[in-house]
């Protein structure tokens, strides 16, 4: 074996493209340490997004590149991740104990946004992130049932609420505070106030990501979130159907106007898979999500099938990512989650914590 050097290792890592970041591992500054002791080589990689399930595949890619480009046939490769806070809208105060807020939105109802939100939150958690889920749909809260949670959240001080937790995800919803069949007959100001209280008066515990499941449309709740909540990025959920795409574009334009970055588009119900014969059919059209992403200059994070199992599992309180973690659909959710987190990691970092508070006093 030829002499091992850090330069050769860096050259090899420059050949390994991270498919979630679309840049090489070297360009992504993923190389944190190299240990060379004779023929024993140890390489420590640290990614900027959660990568629990992806790490095994990445190690194989790096090992192959080391063999081909550096002549290293046997190396110990360690892969970890570190998630940092990223910038939010100007003038909006960052939420305590929450590094990044990701809003999941749709222009219209019925496109599977809530099911997508809960599975994305669970996917991020399964990849190794600390995740929270806020159900911002005051009129139609669905996350308590989807997360298999019931009862009311506790309050240790009479002022704030402890998030409910299941499957490793911290969750808050107005659904915990009212009966499931009680209608919320509230006007806009009451709804926006309720959203702010649920967000700010919950004792979130050191979250890497807080996923907010927004109600459909571009009304009061969405405007409140865009103007008062420190959002790092948004995900738009749509179906391939032309009508859904028209409304999804409105949601996309709303976030652009308030300067919230769009992490990408998720095309739900992309293809129907028959539960009896497994025949696949594009009943809502084909390619609409990709066309919309291309026109807007953003990424199509992934496509999800219209599959009976997804609905049954969400209704039963055990969504797909935890019900069938090794299945094809769960992996699709994890891939979308990794892509969204990777896109977020490329945005500007938040440096507010590094600056001291300056107080001017009369002496």
N, C-alpha and C positions, 0 to 999 in steps of 0.2 A: 504494500500500500504506500502511495506517495505521502510525502510529509503533509500533515494536517495543519491548517492555519485558519484563523478567523476569516481572513479574506476569501478563502475558498468556500467557506460555509455561507458567507454573505452572498457570494456569487450564486450559489445554489438556491438560496432563499429568494433571490431576485427572479428566479425562474418559476417560482411557485405562485400562481395567481389565486388570490382569495376570491371565490365566485360571489361572495356576499358583498365585498367591498369593491370588486372589479379592479383591484390593484394588487401588486405583488406583496408578499409578506415583508420584504425589506422596505418597500415604499410605505407600507402601513406601520412601520416601526414596531413590528411584532416581536423582533428579536431582543430579548432582555438580557440574556447572559449566555456565555459559551464557556464550557469547561473542557480543557484538553489536558489529559494526563496520559502521555504515551499514546497508546492506541485506543484509550477510553475517551469517548467524546460525549459530553452532555450538553444539550441545547434546551434552553428555557424560552418558550414562546408565551406571550401574553396578548390576547386579542382584546379589542375594544367593545366587544359585544358578547353576550352569553353563548357558550358553544359546547355545552355538555355532550350532546349526542354527536355533534359534528367533529369533536376532537379526535376520535378514532380514525375517521377518514382523513383528516388533515395530517395526522402522524404518518399515515401510509404515503401520502403525497410528498411530504417532506423527506421521508426515508428514501423514496425513489429518486428524488432530485439530488440528495446527498451522494447517492451511489453513482449517478450519472455525471454530475458536474463537479463533485469534490473528491471522488474516489473513496468515500466513507461508506462502508458496507454495514457497519454495526454502530449505531449511536442511540443513546438514551434521549428521548424527546419528551419534554414535559410541556403540556398546554394548559394554560389558565386563562382567566379573563379578568378585566378590571373595568367597571362601568363608572363613568364620571358624569357630573351634571353638565348639561348643554344649555346654550343661551335660549332665552324666551323673549316674548314681546317686550318692547321698551316700556318702562314705567310700571310694569307689573311685578309685584313682590313675590319672590320665590316661596314655595310652601315648605314649612319645616319638615325635615325627615323624608323629603321626597326629592330624589335627584332629577327625574324626568317624568313629565306627563305626556302621555300619548292619547289623543282623542280619536275615537273611531266613529265616523259619521256616514250618513247616507242622505241623499236628496229626498228619498221617499221611503215609506214603510214597506214591509213585506219582502225585503231583499236578503234577510238573514243576518242583519247587522249585529244583533244581540248574541246570536249563536256564534258568529265570528269573533266578537269581542271576548266572550268567555273562553273560547278555545285558544285565542291568541294569548290571553293572560296566563292560562294554564301551560301553554307551550313555552312561553318565556320562563316560567317557573321551572319547568322540566329541564330547561337548558342551564339552569343554575342561578337565575336571577331572583332577587327578592321582589315580589310583585304584589300590587294592590289592584282592586277592581272597584270602580265607583259606578253605580247604576244611576245615570243622570236622567233617566226617563221617569219623571215624576208621575205622569199620568198613567203609564203602563209599565211599572217595574217588573222585570222578569228574572233578574239575576238571582234572587233568593232561591227560586225553584230550580234554576239551571245549576246553581252551585250546591244544591242539596242542603240548604240551610233553612232553619226555622227558629222561631223565638225572637227575643228582643236583645239588642246589644246592651252590654253593661256600661255603667258610668261610675267611675271611682270617685269623682269629685263633684258630681251633680251638674257639671258644666259641659263636659266633653264625653264622647262615646268611644268605646273600644270596638275596633272592627271585628266583625264575625270572621271566622276562618275555617276553610275546608280545602283539602288538596294542596295545602301550602300557600294559598292565596288569601290575603286580607281583603275583605269585602264589606262595602257599605251601600245601603239602598233604603229609600223611603219605604220599601216593601217590608222592612223589618219593624217599622214603627206603626203600621196600619194593618188591618185585616186584609187578607188577600183579595176578598171580593168587595172591599169598600172603594167606591169611585172617588177620585180626587177632583172635586168640583172647585178648582182654584183658578183665579185670574193670573195673568202673566207675572205681575210683581211678586205674588206669593210663591210662584213656582221658582223664580230666579233666586229669591231669598232662601228658599228651602235648599236649592242646589248649593249655594254658597255655604250654608250652615253644614250640610253633609260633608262638604269638602274640607272646610276649615276647622270644624269642631270634632273631627275624627282623629284619634291618636294613631296615625299611621306610624309604623315601626320600621324606620330605616329602609325605605323602598328604593330600589333601583329604577323601577317603572311603576307608574300608576296609570292603568288603562281606564279611560272614561268612556263608557258606553252611552253615547248621546242619543236623544230621541231623533226621529227623522225630521228633515226639513231644515229651514234656515231662519227660525223664529227667535223668540226671546231667550230661550235657554242657550242656543248656539251663540248668540251675540254676547250674552253674559260670559260664557266660557272664553270667547275670543278676546274680550276686553278686560276681564278681571282675573282670569285663571292663567297661571304661568305655563302655557303649553309649549312643549319643545317640538312637537310634530303631530301631524294628523294623517290618518289613514281613511281613504274613501272606499266604501263597500258598494258594489253595484252588481247587477246581473247583466248578461249580454244584450238584454232586450232594449230596443231603441228608446222606449218610454222611460225606463229606469236610467239609461245613460243621460238622457236630457236633464233629469233631476239631479243626478250625480254631479254633472258639470256645474250646477248651481252651487252645490256644497263646496266643490273645489274652488270656484271663484270667490266664495265667501271667505275661505281661509286665506286665499291670496290677498284679498283686500285688507285683511287685518294682520297681514305679514306673519302668519303661522305657516311654517314650511310643510309641504305635503311630502310625506315619506313614500307614498306610493298608493296604488290602487289594488284592491282585491276583487277579483271577479268571482262572485259566488254563483252557485247553480249553473256553472259553466256547461256542464254536461250531465244528462240524466243516465243513471245506471240502474237498469231493471233489477229488482231484488229477486226475480224468479229466474231469469236467463242471463243476467249480466250484460244484456245488450246496451250499447252506449249510443245516446242520441242527443243532439244539440237542440232541445225543444224551445229554448229561449233565444236562439240565434247563436252566432259564432264569431269570435274575434272582436266583439265590441269593446271589451276592457282594454285590449292591446291597442286598438285604434285610438281610444280616448287617452291612454297613457302617452302614446306617440305624439298626438296632437298637443298635449299639455307639456310635453318635454319632461315627463316624470316616469317612474318605473312601475311596471306591472309586477307587483310583489308575488303574485301567484294566482292560480285558479283552483276553485273547489267544486266538487261534484254536487249535484242534487241527488242526495242519497237518503233513503228512508232511515238508515241507522243513525245518521247525524241528528235527525229530528227526534227519534225515539230516545236516544241517549241524553240529549239536552232536556227533554221533558221529564226524564226519570231522575234528574239531578246528578247524573254522572256523564259529563260531556265526553266527546269522542277521544280527546287527548288522554284522558285518564281511563276511559272505558276500554279502549283498544290502543294502548300506547305503541304497540309494534305494527299497527296497521298502516296502510298506504295513506289514508286520509289524515291520520294523526301526524305522519311525517310531513304531509303537505302543510299542515298548520305550523309545524315547527320550522319548516323552511321559510314560510312567510314571516314568522316571528324573527328569525335570524336576519332575514333581509331587511326588515323594518328597523331592527336594532342597529344593524350595520350602517344603514343610511343615516340614522340619527347620529351615530358616532362620528360621521364625517363632518357634521356641522360644527359651528364655532363652540368652543368650550365656554363655560360660565366661570368668570374669574371674580365674581362679587365677594366670595368668601375670603379671597386673598387680600382685599383692601380693608384697612382699618376704618372704623367709624370716627369721623373727625368732629369734635365738639368744640365750639367756640364759646368761651366763658369770659365774662367781665371780671377783671382782677383789680 
